[in-house]
Amino acid sequence: MSSLYALGVGLVFVAAGTVVAVDGAHLVAREQARTAADLGALAGAAAAIEGAAAACERAGRIVAANAATVTACRLDGLDLTLSVQVVTGAGAAEATAVAGPVREAT
């Protein structure tokens, strides 16, 4: 009886560890997506004066270097809105960031 009890307790620990590992992997993917979106938006906004194609291309290079893919890129004046996706074994995570020039407070 005690070996069955030990087996049951062991299985509970394995199941709990698996849940924690998957949750942790999803958390890491979400942070990776946020980082890629932030850095890509900043890089793209720096090239906004060159036009939407140049800004989105620069943002895409930075996003790819952070193991993510661009799902949407839109330039509105000098403000760049960038959406990215990171796909991992734990699933996909998405993030959106906006970057542009500093505006004077009124």
GINORHU-V923100 format. One record per residue. N is the residue number from 0. RES is the residue in three letters. OMEGA is omega as a letter, one per 30 degrees, with the letter a starting at -180 (NA if undefined). Layout:
<<N	RES	OMEGA> <N	RES	OMEGA>>
This chain:
<<0	MET	a> <1	SER	l> <2	SER	l> <3	LEU	l> <4	TYR	l> <5	ALA	l> <6	LEU	l> <7	GLY	l> <8	VAL	l> <9	GLY	l> <10	LEU	l> <11	VAL	l> <12	PHE	l> <13	VAL	l> <14	ALA	l> <15	ALA	l> <16	GLY	l> <17	THR	l> <18	VAL	l> <19	VAL	l> <20	ALA	l> <21	VAL	l> <22	ASP	l> <23	GLY	l> <24	ALA	l> <25	HIS	l> <26	LEU	l> <27	VAL	l> <28	ALA	l> <29	ARG	l> <30	GLU	l> <31	GLN	l> <32	ALA	l> <33	ARG	l> <34	THR	l> <35	ALA	l> <36	ALA	a> <37	ASP	a> <38	LEU	l> <39	GLY	l> <40	ALA	l> <41	LEU	l> <42	ALA	l> <43	GLY	l> <44	ALA	l> <45	ALA	l> <46	ALA	a> <47	ALA	a> <48	ILE	a> <49	GLU	l> <50	GLY	a> <51	ALA	a> <52	ALA	a> <53	ALA	a> <54	ALA	a> <55	CYS	l> <56	GLU	l> <57	ARG	l> <58	ALA	l> <59	GLY	l> <60	ARG	a> <61	ILE	l> <62	VAL	l> <63	ALA	l> <64	ALA	l> <65	ASN	l> <66	ALA	l> <67	ALA	l> <68	THR	l> <69	VAL	l> <70	THR	l> <71	ALA	l> <72	CYS	a> <73	ARG	l> <74	LEU	l> <75	ASP	a> <76	GLY	l> <77	LEU	l> <78	ASP	l> <79	LEU	l> <80	THR	a> <81	LEU	l> <82	SER	a> <83	VAL	l> <84	GLN	l> <85	VAL	l> <86	VAL	l> <87	THR	l> <88	GLY	l> <89	ALA	a> <90	GLY	a> <91	ALA	l> <92	ALA	a> <93	GLU	l> <94	ALA	l> <95	THR	l> <96	ALA	l> <97	VAL	l> <98	ALA	l> <99	GLY	a> <100	PRO	l> <101	VAL	l> <102	ARG	a> <103	GLU	l> <104	ALA	l> <105	THR	NA>>
